[in-house]
Amino acid sequence: MKKTVFFIICFSFMICDIIAQNYKIDKQKLSNSVDTAIINGIEAQAYPGAQFLLAQNGKIIYSKCYGVHSRLTPLPVKPNDMYDLASVTKSTATLLAVMRLYEQGKIDLNEKVSSYLPFLKNTNKENITITDLLFHESGLPSSYPFYYSIIDTNFISKPLLQNFKDSTHQGKIDNDLFISNFRYIKGAFSQHKDTTHTLLVYKDMWLDKKYVDILKNYIIKCQYTPKHYQYSDLGYITLQWVVESITSRGLDKYVEEEFYKPMKAYRTMFTPIRKYSENEIIPTVTDDCLRGAKEICGYTQDEVAAFMGGVAGEAGLFSSASDLFRIYQMLLNGGELEGKRYFKASTVKLFTTMRSSISHRGLGFDRPNLKRPNEGPCIAQAPAQCYGHSGFTGPNVWVDPVNKLVYIFLCNRVSPYPWNNVLNEIGVWGNIQKAIYDSLDRNANL
């Protein structure tokens, strides 16, 4: 009975969305309200600058830059500047790769991940499926700071981490977390790339590739409760390894060659400093004690992704609002962009409509919370059919198939510090979404 009632409620949401939300945007009303929402965030020091883009019916109807790169680098934000996407990497890189391999018959969504990754065979993780990972229902922990294992414990003041600053714990990791003065294990890093040190963590910091095995071993041995919802970065790193095992290419190379270059999304890439100047990339974080950097620019803020060489299934991708528009418009178009088909329409439909039975998550995408609309990633006004993703550094990217919208907000809320939570405290994402849906012209149907 409860399942029947829930189905009726969900179906009612869908019908109401289709009937009541199919409207054009009032551009003047949008510009006033969205500017206010974003500028209020800058004034509240939620972030130093931002990009916003809204498209309807495949056409950009509003695109604007705000503020500056950072307090230390007060350059005005430009349309082509590239932002650290954090977890938007999941839906913009890893998921696209999985979708392509699914369509080619190389990935079965119901197949055990251990079929693709032999190191998981004969472990208590061997029955995790691809679908489990996409829904964040694998039971894997959220994350694991494996980079601490690269610190030489013979040269620290124990404990490594503590919740107050003193003469031996000077590096700040989080709002109330400080790290001991330390050095890395001898030989872990090289100033130059060689056959062993292949992972570029930061300038002149090439990490020995063997240290990624620490992360694999943790996944094998970690405590584990299967089949429940728990948002997991480790799940998407596992998907990355699946993609790389099948394609024999790094995730970064695969998505760049299969999607970004053909789509002319030339400013979407991992570790963009290898191609673009710092003036074209938005800095993320300052005083990064793990990398000894005054300001990180062109390298991902996410520590796990950084110590994997800047490329991870859960984070590390950079992009601009205009590039992301092309990628997500392709999805809204059912897999096609400018005459070139990247996916079958049926593939896009499957991945953008399928929902978990135990959470609000979609098959790789975040989705509105139908049970508790005011508690989900979208405001209650957003149609149930919406899909997208957000990220730790502040990006928010969504597609609205009912109103034919793609809307993108990029910022670096971790500048200057990762523990800056003003963006969430003042509800910037919700305020921007409200500005969009309040600007729907009720007298002009699409």
C-alpha positions in Angstrom: 0.0 0.0 0.0 2.8 2.4 0.9 4.6 1.7 -2.4 1.3 2.4 -4.3 0.8 5.7 -2.5 4.4 6.7 -3.2 4.0 5.9 -6.9 0.8 8.0 -7.0 2.6 10.9 -5.3 5.5 10.7 -7.7 3.3 10.4 -10.7 1.3 13.4 -9.5 4.5 15.4 -9.3 5.3 14.5 -12.9 1.9 15.4 -14.3 1.8 18.7 -12.3 5.3 19.6 -13.6 4.3 19.0 -17.2 1.1 21.0 -16.9 2.3 23.9 -14.8 6.0 24.4 -15.6 6.2 24.5 -19.4 6.9 28.2 -19.8 9.4 30.6 -21.3 11.8 32.7 -19.3 11.1 36.4 -18.7 14.7 37.6 -19.5 14.4 41.0 -17.8 13.0 39.5 -14.6 15.7 36.8 -14.7 18.6 39.3 -15.0 17.5 41.4 -12.1 16.9 38.5 -9.7 19.8 36.2 -10.7 22.3 39.2 -10.5 21.1 40.0 -7.0 21.5 36.3 -5.9 25.0 36.0 -7.2 26.2 39.5 -6.2 24.8 38.9 -2.7 27.1 35.8 -2.5 30.1 37.8 -3.5 29.4 40.6 -0.9 28.9 37.9 1.8 32.3 36.5 0.8 30.8 33.1 -0.2 33.1 33.2 -3.2 35.2 35.9 -5.0 33.7 35.5 -8.4 31.4 33.4 -10.6 30.0 32.5 -14.0 26.3 32.0 -14.7 24.7 30.7 -17.9 21.1 29.9 -18.7 20.0 28.4 -22.0 16.5 27.5 -23.2 15.6 25.5 -26.3 19.3 25.2 -27.1 20.0 28.9 -27.1 21.9 30.9 -24.5 19.5 33.5 -23.1 21.7 34.8 -20.3 25.4 34.5 -19.6 27.4 36.7 -17.3 30.6 36.8 -15.3 30.9 38.3 -11.8 33.7 39.3 -9.5 37.3 38.3 -9.6 39.5 35.2 -9.7 40.5 35.4 -6.0 41.6 37.8 -3.3 45.2 37.2 -4.1 44.6 37.3 -7.9 42.0 40.0 -8.4 41.6 39.5 -12.2 38.0 40.0 -13.5 36.3 36.7 -14.2 36.0 36.1 -18.0 33.7 33.8 -20.0 36.4 31.3 -20.9 38.0 31.1 -17.5 38.1 27.5 -16.2 36.7 26.5 -12.8 37.5 23.4 -10.6 34.3 21.3 -10.9 34.9 19.0 -7.9 32.1 16.4 -7.9 30.5 17.7 -11.1 33.4 15.6 -12.5 31.2 12.6 -11.7 28.5 13.5 -14.2 30.6 15.3 -16.7 33.4 12.8 -17.1 33.0 9.4 -15.4 29.3 9.1 -16.1 29.7 10.0 -19.8 32.4 7.3 -20.1 30.1 4.7 -18.4 27.2 5.7 -20.7 29.4 5.2 -23.8 30.7 1.8 -22.7 27.2 0.7 -21.7 25.9 1.7 -25.2 28.8 -0.3 -26.8 27.9 -3.3 -24.8 31.2 -3.2 -22.9 29.6 -2.5 -19.5 26.5 -4.2 -18.1 24.8 -2.1 -15.4 23.9 -5.3 -13.5 27.3 -6.9 -13.7 29.6 -7.2 -10.7 32.4 -4.7 -10.6 34.7 -7.5 -9.7 34.2 -8.9 -13.3 36.1 -5.8 -14.5 38.4 -5.3 -11.5 40.0 -8.7 -10.5 41.4 -7.2 -7.3 37.9 -7.2 -5.9 37.3 -10.9 -6.5 37.2 -13.1 -3.4 36.6 -10.1 -1.2 33.4 -9.0 0.5 33.1 -6.3 -2.2 32.9 -8.7 -5.1 29.1 -8.5 -5.5 28.9 -4.7 -5.9 27.4 -3.9 -9.2 27.9 -1.0 -11.6 24.4 0.2 -10.8 25.2 0.2 -7.1 28.1 2.5 -7.7 26.1 4.9 -9.9 23.3 5.1 -7.3 25.8 5.5 -4.4 24.4 2.3 -3.0 27.6 0.2 -3.0 28.2 0.6 0.7 31.7 1.9 0.1 32.8 4.7 2.5 32.5 8.3 1.4 36.3 8.8 1.0 39.7 7.9 2.3 42.6 10.4 2.8 45.3 7.9 1.6 47.7 10.8 1.1 48.4 10.8 4.8 50.1 7.4 4.4 52.8 9.1 2.3 53.9 11.2 5.3 57.0 10.0 7.1 55.7 9.3 10.7 59.3 9.4 12.0 59.3 13.2 11.5 56.0 14.3 13.0 54.8 15.4 16.4 52.1 13.0 17.3 49.2 13.0 16.7 49.4 13.8 13.0 46.1 15.7 13.3 44.6 17.6 16.2 41.9 20.1 16.7 44.0 23.0 17.9 47.0 24.9 16.6 50.3 24.8 18.5 54.1 25.2 17.8 54.2 21.8 16.2 50.8 21.8 14.4 50.9 24.8 12.2 49.1 23.6 9.0 45.4 24.1 8.9 43.4 21.3 7.2 39.9 22.2 8.2 38.1 24.7 10.4 39.2 22.9 13.6 41.8 20.6 12.3 45.6 21.1 12.2 48.4 18.9 10.9 51.8 18.3 12.4 54.9 19.8 10.7 55.9 16.9 8.5 57.9 15.6 5.6 57.0 13.0 3.0 58.6 9.5 2.8 61.9 9.7 1.1 61.6 8.8 -2.6 57.8 9.2 -2.7 58.2 12.4 -4.8 60.4 13.5 -7.5 60.8 17.0 -9.0 60.7 15.4 -12.5 58.5 12.8 -14.2 60.2 9.4 -14.6 59.0 5.8 -15.1 58.2 5.5 -11.4 57.0 9.0 -10.5 54.1 9.5 -13.0 51.5 11.3 -10.9 51.6 15.1 -11.1 50.3 16.4 -7.7 51.6 20.0 -8.1 54.5 21.9 -9.5 57.6 19.8 -9.3 55.7 17.2 -7.3 55.6 13.9 -9.1 54.3 11.0 -6.9 55.4 7.4 -7.2 52.4 5.6 -8.8 52.6 2.7 -6.4 51.0 4.8 -3.7 47.6 4.6 -5.4 47.7 1.0 -4.3 47.1 2.3 -0.7 43.6 3.4 -1.9 42.9 0.1 -3.6 43.9 -1.9 -0.5 41.7 0.3 1.6 38.7 -0.4 -0.6 39.5 -4.2 -0.3 39.8 -4.2 3.5 37.5 -1.4 4.7 34.4 -2.1 6.8 31.5 -2.6 4.6 27.7 -2.7 4.8 26.2 -3.4 1.4 23.1 -2.1 -0.4 22.4 1.2 1.4 22.6 4.8 0.3 25.8 6.6 1.2 27.3 9.2 -1.1 30.7 7.8 -2.0 33.7 9.4 -3.9 35.3 6.0 -3.6 32.5 4.5 -5.7 33.3 6.8 -8.6 37.0 6.2 -8.3 36.1 2.5 -8.7 34.1 3.4 -11.8 37.1 5.2 -13.1 39.2 2.1 -12.7 36.5 0.1 -14.5 36.5 2.5 -17.4 40.3 2.5 -17.6 40.4 -1.3 -17.4 38.0 -1.6 -20.4 39.5 1.2 -22.6 43.2 0.8 -21.7 43.2 4.6 -21.5 43.3 7.1 -18.6 39.9 8.5 -17.8 41.2 12.0 -18.7 42.4 10.9 -22.2 39.2 8.9 -22.9 36.7 11.6 -22.2 38.8 14.3 -23.9 39.1 12.3 -27.1 35.6 10.8 -27.1 33.6 13.8 -26.0 35.3 17.2 -25.2 37.4 17.6 -28.4 34.6 16.5 -30.8 32.1 18.7 -28.9 34.5 21.7 -29.1 34.6 21.9 -25.4 38.3 22.7 -25.5 38.4 24.2 -22.0 37.1 21.1 -20.3 40.0 19.0 -19.0 41.9 17.6 -16.0 45.0 19.6 -14.9 44.4 22.5 -17.2 47.7 24.1 -16.3 49.3 21.7 -18.8 47.7 23.7 -21.6 46.5 27.1 -20.3 48.0 29.9 -18.4 47.1 30.7 -14.8 45.4 33.9 -16.0 42.8 31.6 -17.7 42.2 29.4 -14.7 40.4 30.3 -11.5 42.5 29.6 -8.4 40.8 27.4 -5.8 42.5 27.3 -2.4 45.3 29.2 -0.6 47.9 28.0 1.9 47.6 24.3 1.0 50.0 22.7 3.4 50.0 19.3 1.7 51.5 20.9 -1.4 53.2 23.8 0.2 51.4 26.2 -2.1 50.4 29.8 -1.4 47.6 29.5 -3.9 46.5 26.5 -6.0 45.8 27.3 -9.6 45.4 24.8 -12.4 45.6 21.8 -10.1 42.5 20.4 -8.4 41.7 21.4 -4.8 40.5 17.9 -4.1 43.3 16.1 -2.2 42.4 12.6 -3.2 42.2 13.5 -6.9 45.4 15.5 -6.5 47.4 12.6 -5.1 46.0 10.4 -7.9 47.8 12.7 -10.4 44.9 15.2 -10.8 42.6 12.7 -12.4 39.9 10.9 -10.4 36.4 9.6 -11.2 35.1 11.7 -8.4 36.9 15.1 -8.9 39.6 16.9 -10.8 37.9 18.1 -13.9 37.9 21.8 -14.9 35.6 23.6 -17.2 33.8 26.9 -18.1 30.1 27.6 -18.2 30.0 27.8 -21.9 31.7 24.4 -22.3 29.4 22.8 -19.8 26.4 24.2 -21.7 27.5 22.3 -24.8 27.9 19.0 -22.9 24.6 19.2 -21.0 22.7 20.5 -24.0 23.8 17.4 -25.8 22.1 15.4 -23.1 19.0 17.5 -23.2 19.0 17.0 -27.0 18.8 13.2 -26.4 22.5 12.6 -27.2 23.0 14.9 -30.2 24.8 18.2 -30.6 25.2 20.2 -33.8 24.5 17.3 -36.1 26.8 14.8 -34.4 25.3 12.0 -32.3 27.2 11.0 -29.1 24.6 8.7 -27.6 21.4 7.0 -28.7 18.3 8.7 -27.4 17.4 5.6 -25.5 20.7 5.6 -23.6 20.2 9.2 -22.5 16.6 8.5 -21.5 17.7 5.6 -19.4 20.4 7.4 -17.5 18.4 10.7 -17.1 15.1 9.2 -16.0 16.0 6.1 -13.9 15.7 6.7 -10.1 16.9 4.8 -7.1 14.2 3.1 -5.1 15.8 4.1 -1.7 17.1 7.6 -2.3 16.5 10.7 -4.5 19.5 9.8 -6.6 19.4 9.1 -10.3 21.6 6.8 -12.3 24.8 8.9 -12.0 22.9 12.2 -11.7 21.5 13.9 -8.7 17.7 14.4 -8.8 15.0 16.4 -7.0 13.8 14.8 -3.7 10.2 13.8 -4.4 9.5 12.7 -0.9 10.8 15.9 0.7 11.0 18.6 -2.0 12.4 21.2 0.4 15.3 19.0 1.5 16.7 18.0 -1.9 19.2 19.6 -4.2 16.5 21.5 -6.1 13.9 23.9 -4.9 10.3 22.7 -4.8 9.5 24.6 -7.9 11.8 22.6 -10.1 10.2 19.8 -12.1 10.7 16.2 -10.9 12.4 15.4 -14.2 15.4 17.6 -13.5 18.9 16.1 -13.3 22.3 17.5 -12.7 25.1 17.7 -10.1 26.8 20.0 -7.7 30.4 20.1 -6.3 32.4 20.9 -3.2 34.1 23.9 -4.8 30.7 25.5 -5.5 29.5 24.5 -9.0 25.8 23.7 -9.7 24.8 22.3 -13.1 21.2 21.3 -13.9 19.1 20.3 -16.8 15.3 20.9 -16.8 13.7 18.8 -19.6 10.2 20.2 -19.0 11.2 23.8 -19.6 14.1 22.9 -21.9 16.6 24.6 -19.6 20.3 24.1 -19.0 21.5 26.3 -16.1 25.1 26.5 -14.9 26.6 28.3 -11.9 30.3 28.1 -11.3 32.2 29.6 -8.4 35.2 28.9 -6.2 33.7 29.0 -2.7 36.9 27.3 -1.3 38.8 30.5 -2.0 40.4 31.3 0.2 39.7 28.3 2.4 37.9 24.9 2.0 36.0 25.4 5.3 34.3 28.6 3.9 30.6 27.5 4.1 28.9 30.9 3.5 27.6 29.6 0.1 25.5 27.0 1.9 24.7 29.2 4.9 23.0 31.9 2.7 21.5 29.4 0.3 23.1 30.6 -2.9 22.2 27.6 -5.1 18.6 27.7 -4.0 18.4 31.5 -4.5 19.7 31.2 -8.1 17.2 28.4 -8.8 14.4 30.5 -7.3 15.4 33.4 -9.5 15.2 31.1 -12.6 11.8 29.6 -11.8 10.3 32.9 -10.6 11.2 34.4 -14.0 9.1 31.8 -15.9 6.5 33.8 -17.9 3.2 32.2 -17.0 1.6 33.8 -20.1 4.0 32.4 -22.6 4.1 28.6 -23.1 7.0 27.0 -24.9 
